[in-house]
Amino acid sequence: MMNDFDLEAMDDIELWEAEAGDSIPIEWEEEEDYITLNLDDDALDDEFGVAAHRRRYTKRDPVKRGGAKISNRDQILQRYKYMQVRIQDRHGHTFFVSRKVNAVDPSLPTYVRIPPIPIPRAWVKHIRPLLVGAETTPCNVISGVLLPTVEPKWARRIDTDATLDFDFTIFERTFQCVYMDPPLLLPDEQPKPGYFDISQLTAIPVHQMLVPGAFLFTWCEKELLPDMCEIAEKQWGLKYVENFCWVRHQTNNHIAKLPSNYFRRSKVTLLIFRREGDLEMRHQRSPDSVFDFVKPRMAGDLNDRKPDFSYTVIETLLPRALCTTELPDPDRLIQLWMPADCHRTHWTTIVQKAIAE
């Protein structure tokens, strides 16, 4: 029912109050106008932008209402939760639109309820055990990597000068899983010590080590996915069944963006192949990807250290591959090209001699 002159004379808050009428919640009512709170027009203009000339109001008598009284600061914040903003198009037409203003004070503390133990992986990543006293800590922390101080139980470590030249005929066909992270050269990448072309991977007799129904888990960059699948299917007689992805995270919680031809390189894929046959498995509900930090490379590391969660995936999938008192020999799980300190319980680890810098 107002004309243009009345609208021009009203500021945004007055227009909002006029439109809301009696629907304004009780807790939004103020005992005093903003003029009586020692706030001038300049201060409000700095906070919410330049507005039209405001009419001065005299102090009103407070109205006795029910409900808890809120502070002057909260009253100001709540009052500006919804504002009417006047805009003008190129034809000179004026419109009034509602705009929601964030009334959360960023300086106030934020309370987070920590879930009980065990804390889910979606909340936090365990960096080191929370133990009292350094003497009780079973690991030495070097550059953020946990290094075991004692040899793990039910584990076998074999050192070799070159994994490609290792005599794998010493093993019988007893392995349920071959897990490897070969240091492969990318297409058009210049040769460098310790790295080799993916075609040389056929020297590893994977098919002669796996029992029927066993698995091959191999890390692979995206440029080499077709070649790796071809070698696994044609050379080793394995079938592709699934894949697992590690999304690289920087310490600032940003996803890594390494150089690549088309998209940035932000992930690594763990390809999963299987030999025909039956094998007892434990069907799981593990995710097919994990977000984990890029760990610093130690001396002798050729690739980035992969997330330990991949071991959880493998050991959950193959419960019969784990060592027991009756079967203590680690001849069911084998890993290749892993860092020297990554030998662990239940596993046979082929450790390649570090390449001199």
N, C-alpha and C positions, 0 to 999 in steps of 0.2 A: 504493500500500500504506500510505499515511500516513493518520492519522486527523485530525479537525478540530483537535485540540489541537496536533499537530505543525505543521499548516499555519499556525495562528495564531502560532506561535512563530518562524516563518521569515519573513524579509523577501523582497522581490522578487528580489534577486540570488541569494540562497540557493536559492530555489525554482527559479529558472532553471537554476542549476548542478545541482541535483538531477535535474531533468527531462532536461537535456542529457547528463549523465553523461560517458562517454568520448568523446562526439562533439564536445566543445569543441575548436576548432582550437588547434594548438600556439601560434600567434602570439597567441592571446588569453589564454594562461596568464600569470599574474603570479608574479613571484618573491616578492612581499610582498603582504599584504592591504592594503586601503585604510586600515586603522588605522595601519599602519607608514609611510604616505606623508604623515603629518602632516595628514590630512584628518579633521575631526571630523564628527559627525552633523549639526550645524547647517549646515555648509558644503554637505553633500550634500543636505540638505532644501531649502536655498535653490536648488540647481541642479535637482533632480529632483522636488521636492514632498515633503510630509511622509509618511514611511513608518512602519511599525510599529517597535517597539523592536528594535534590533539587538543580537545577541549579540557580545561581544568575543572576538576571536581572538588567540591569541599568535602571535608571529612564527614562520613556518615556514621550514625550510631550503629554499633554492632547489633545484629539480630541474634537473639538467643536461639540456638538450634542444638539439636542433639548430636551426638557423635564426638569422637576425639578431636581435639584441636591440633592442627598441624602447623609447622613452622612457617615463617614468612617466605623462606627460600622455597620450600615445597609448594607453597601457594602459587608463587610465580611460575615454577616449573609446570605445575598442573594446569595453570590457566592457559599456557601456550601450547598445550598438547595438540589442539586443533586450531588452525588459523585460517581465516579467509584472505586469500591473496587476489589482488586485482591485477588482471593482465589486459593488454590491449593488442589487438591484431593489427595487421598492416592497413586495414580499411578504417581504422579508428574506432572499431566496436570494442566496448569494454565488457569483460566477463569477470565473474567472481568464482574462484575455484577453491575447494577445501584442500588444505595441505596439512599432513600430519607431521608434527615436529617431535624429534627425539627428546624426551624429557629425562633420560637417564644421565645422571651425573657421572662422567668417566673417572672422576677423582675418588669416588666412593669405593670401598673395598668390595671384592667379589668373593662370595663364599662357595666352595666346591665340596660336595660330600664325597669323600673317598670311599670306594666300595671295599668290603672286607676281603681278606685273603682267601683264595688266590685272586689277585688283581687281573682282570682280563687284559689281553694284548691290545684291545682297542683303547685302553686307558694309558698304559705306560709300557715302556720297554726296559727290561732289566739290564743294567749295565754291569753291576757287580753285586755280590751278595751283601746283605746288610747284617754284618757280624760285628760284635763288640771286640775291639782289640785287634791290632794288626797281626799279632802272632797267631790268631785263629783263622786268618784269611788263607784259604788253600791255593790262592793264585797270586801271581805278580802282575800288576797292571802296567803294561808298557805301551805307550801310545794308544791307549784305549782298548787294547786287545788283551784278553785274559789268557795267560800262558800257564799250562799246568806245571806244577812243581814235582809231581810224581807221575810215574807211568800208570795209565789207566788199567783197570782190571779187565781180563778177557780181551786183550787187544794184541795185535801183531803189527810191528813196523819193520818194513824192508827198505833199505836204502839202495839206490841205484844211480849210476851216472846219467843215464838217459832212459826215460820210461819207454820210449819207442823201441829201444834195443833190449828191453828186459825179456828174459826167458819165461814166458807165461806158461810153458808146458809143465812147470813144476807144480802147477795147481791142477787138481782134479775138477771135474764138472760138478761142483757143489754149491756154487754161489746163486743166491736168490736175487741179488742186485749188484750191478756194477754202477758206481757213481763216479763221475769224472768231470773235470773242468779243464779241458785241454787248452794250452796257450796257442791259439790259432791266429794266423795272419789274416787280416781283412783283405778283401779284393783290392788290388793295386797298392797294397801297403808294402813298403820296402822291407827286406829281410832284416831281422835283428836277433841277437843272441837269445836262445831259448824258445823262440817261436818257430812254427812250421806251418806249411800249407795243409789245408784240410784233407787233401788227397793222401797224405802220409798216415792218416789216422787208421787206414785199413790194416796197418801192421799190427794193430792190437786185435788178437783173436777173441773178440767179445763172445761170439756165438759158441766157442768151445769151452767157455767157463760157466755159462748159464744153464741151470736145470730147466726142464720144461715148465713153462708158465712164468719164468723169471723176468726181471725188468732191467732196463738200461735207463739211467737218469744221466743226462748230459747237458751242461750249460752251453748256450750257443747265442752268439750275437745275431741280430735280425738279418744281416746281409748273408749269413751262412746257413740260414734255415733250410733252403731247398737242397743244398749239398749234403747237409747232415742227414736229412730224411732219406736221400737217395742212397747214401752209404749204409745207413742202418737197415734199409729194406733189401737192397740188392747184394751187399757184401756180407751182412750178418744175418739176414733172414728174419728180421724183426718187423713188427707192425707198430705203427704209431697209434697210441691210445689216448694221450692226454698231454697237457703242458702246464707248467707252473711258472709264475712271473714274479720277478723281484723288481719293484719300482725303487729306483735309487733316490734316497733322500739326502739332502745336505744338512749340515748341523743347524742351519737356520730354519729347518722344516720346509724348505722349498724343494721342489722336485728338480733333480739334476737336469741340466741341458747341455750335454756334450755334443760336439759337432757331428753331423751326419749329412748325407746327400739330400734327403727329402724332409724328414722330420728330425727334430733333435733326438739324440740318444738319451733316453731316460729310463730304460728298463733292460733286463736281460731275461731270456727265456730258458727254462729248464724243460727240455724235451723229454718225454717219457715214452719209451718203446717197450714192447713185450714179445717174448718168444711164445709160440703156440704151446699149449699144454695146460694142465691143471696145477694150481698152487693155492694153498690156503692163504686167504687174505682177510683182513679186517676192514670192512667198508667203513669209511670215515666221513666226517662232515667238515673236514678242513677246508679253508678257502683255497682258491687257485692262484692267489697272489698275496704278496706281503710288502708292506712299506717299511723299509729299514734303511738305516744310515749307511753311507759309504765309509768304510773303516780305513784307516791309514795303512798303507802297504809296509810290511816289514822287509828286512833284508832277504832277498831271494824270492819274494813274491812276484809272480809273473802276471797274475790276474787280481782283480779286486776280490777281497775276501767275501764269500757269499754268506747269506744269512744262515744262522744255525737252525732256523725253523725248517729248513729243507731236511735236516736229519729227523726232526719230529715227524714230518710227513712220511718219510721212508720207514722209520721204525714203527710207526702206527699202522702202516699198510701191511707190513710183513712181520707179524708177531712171532712166527716160528723161526725167523732169522736171528733172533736175539739169543745170546749165550745164556746157558743155565749151568747149574752145578753138574748135571748129567751130561751136558754138551758144552764144555767150556772152550772148545777151539773156535776161534773167530774165522770160520771158513764158509760163511754164508753171506757176508757183506764185505765188499772190497771197494776202495776208493783210489782214484788215480789223479795225479797232479794237484793234490791238495797241499796247503802249507805244512811245513814240518811239524808245527805244534797242533795240528788238527787231528792227530790220531786219537781215537776215542774208544770207549768200551764197545764191544761187539764187532769191531771193524778190523779188517786187514788194510793197512795203509802202505801204498808204494810211494816212498818219498824220494823225489828227484834231487840230486845234488844241486845246490844253489849255483847260479851262473854268476861269475865274477862281473862286477860293474865295469 
